[in-house]
């Protein structure tokens, strides 16, 4: 998803890029809260955050 932002920067209008950046941020946040936190709770060795 971060690569998408890098590849589209400068190709979209400022408003479109801002909207895409927010959507990517929200999606990454949802993954963290709803999926990754559960995985790290069960398998703490997978987390790179100490």
NORLIN-V840446 format. One record per backbone hydrogen bond with DSSP energy under -0.5 kcal/mol. CO is the residue of the C=O (numbers start at 1). NH is the residue of the N-H. If there is no record, write none. Layout:
CO&NH / CO&NH
This chain:
1&5 / 2&6 / 3&7 / 4&8 / 5&9 / 8&11 / 8&12 / 13&17 / 14&18 / 15&19 / 16&20 / 17&21 / 18&22 / 19&23 / 20&24 / 21&25 / 22&26 / 23&27 / 24&28 / 25&29 / 26&30 / 27&31 / 28&32 / 29&33 / 30&34 / 31&35 / 31&36 / 32&37 / 35&39 / 36&40 / 37&41 / 38&42 / 39&43 / 43&46 / 44&47 / 48&50
